[in-house]
Amino acid sequence: MERICRLLNQALTPYQAQLGAADISGNRQLTVRDSQGTVTLQRAVSPRQLQEQSLLIDLVDGLHRDLQIAEGRLQPCVIAALQHQRPVHGTFA
């Protein structure tokens, strides 16, 4: 787990990530703090998310998005609009 914590901290710089102890189902509490030590995000993560590379990448991508929302740099409605946007085929600009 120490290696995963180091990877998360590198990926989330300047934020500091900390993994809590595993609960009964094996999930861990992930806490992300800003440079002042204030908790910015908390989320339960499964052992699979921490062990499989593709799921770990998805986790970090989601954390980046959630941090942008928490910082006010990205609005949730913008994310929803982008997810529902479909390319229009056969049209010319």
C-alpha positions as CSV (number, residue, x, y, z in Angstrom):
1,M,0.0,0.0,0.0
2,E,2.9,2.4,0.6
3,R,3.8,2.2,-3.1
4,I,0.1,3.0,-4.0
5,C,0.1,6.0,-1.6
6,R,3.3,7.3,-3.2
7,L,1.8,7.0,-6.7
8,L,-1.4,8.8,-5.6
9,N,0.6,11.6,-3.9
10,Q,2.7,12.1,-7.1
11,A,-0.4,12.0,-9.3
12,L,-2.4,14.5,-7.1
13,T,0.4,17.0,-6.3
14,P,0.0,19.5,-4.6
15,Y,-2.6,17.5,-2.7
16,Q,-1.7,14.9,-0.1
17,A,-3.5,11.5,-0.3
18,Q,-3.8,9.2,2.6
19,L,-5.3,5.6,2.7
20,G,-7.0,4.4,5.9
21,A,-7.1,0.9,7.2
22,A,-9.2,-1.7,5.3
23,D,-12.7,-2.2,6.6
24,I,-14.5,-5.5,6.8
25,S,-15.1,-5.7,3.1
26,G,-11.5,-4.6,2.3
27,N,-12.4,-1.1,1.2
28,R,-10.2,1.7,2.3
29,Q,-11.0,5.4,3.1
30,L,-9.1,7.7,0.8
31,T,-8.6,11.2,2.1
32,V,-7.2,14.0,0.0
33,R,-6.0,17.1,1.8
34,D,-4.9,20.5,0.4
35,S,-1.6,22.2,1.2
36,Q,-3.1,23.6,4.4
37,G,-4.2,20.2,5.6
38,T,-7.9,20.7,5.0
39,V,-9.8,17.6,3.9
40,T,-10.8,18.3,0.3
41,L,-12.2,14.9,-0.7
42,Q,-13.0,11.6,0.9
43,R,-14.0,8.4,-0.8
44,A,-14.1,4.7,-0.2
45,V,-12.0,2.7,-2.6
46,S,-12.1,-1.0,-3.2
47,P,-9.0,-3.2,-3.2
48,R,-9.5,-3.8,-6.9
49,Q,-9.3,-0.1,-7.7
50,L,-5.9,0.0,-6.0
51,Q,-4.6,-3.2,-7.5
52,E,-5.6,-3.1,-11.2
53,Q,-3.8,-0.5,-13.2
54,S,-6.7,0.5,-15.4
55,L,-9.0,1.0,-12.4
56,L,-6.3,3.0,-10.6
57,I,-6.0,5.3,-13.6
58,D,-9.8,5.7,-13.6
59,L,-9.6,6.5,-9.9
60,V,-7.0,9.2,-10.4
61,D,-8.9,10.7,-13.3
62,G,-12.0,10.8,-11.2
63,L,-10.1,12.4,-8.3
64,H,-8.6,15.1,-10.7
65,R,-12.2,15.9,-11.9
66,D,-13.5,16.0,-8.3
67,L,-10.6,18.3,-7.2
68,Q,-11.4,20.6,-10.1
69,I,-15.0,20.8,-9.0
70,A,-14.0,21.3,-5.4
71,E,-11.7,24.2,-6.5
72,G,-14.4,25.8,-8.5
73,R,-12.5,25.3,-11.8
74,L,-15.1,22.9,-13.3
75,Q,-18.9,22.9,-12.8
76,P,-20.7,19.6,-12.5
77,C,-23.3,20.7,-15.1
78,V,-20.4,21.1,-17.6
79,I,-19.4,17.6,-17.0
80,A,-22.9,16.3,-17.6
81,A,-23.2,18.3,-20.8
82,L,-20.0,16.9,-22.1
83,Q,-21.0,13.4,-21.3
84,H,-24.3,13.8,-23.1
85,Q,-22.8,15.6,-26.1
86,R,-22.9,13.4,-29.2
87,P,-21.0,14.1,-32.4
88,V,-23.1,15.1,-35.4
89,H,-22.1,13.1,-38.4
90,G,-22.5,14.4,-42.0
91,T,-22.5,18.1,-41.1
92,F,-19.9,20.7,-42.2
93,A,-18.9,23.7,-40.3
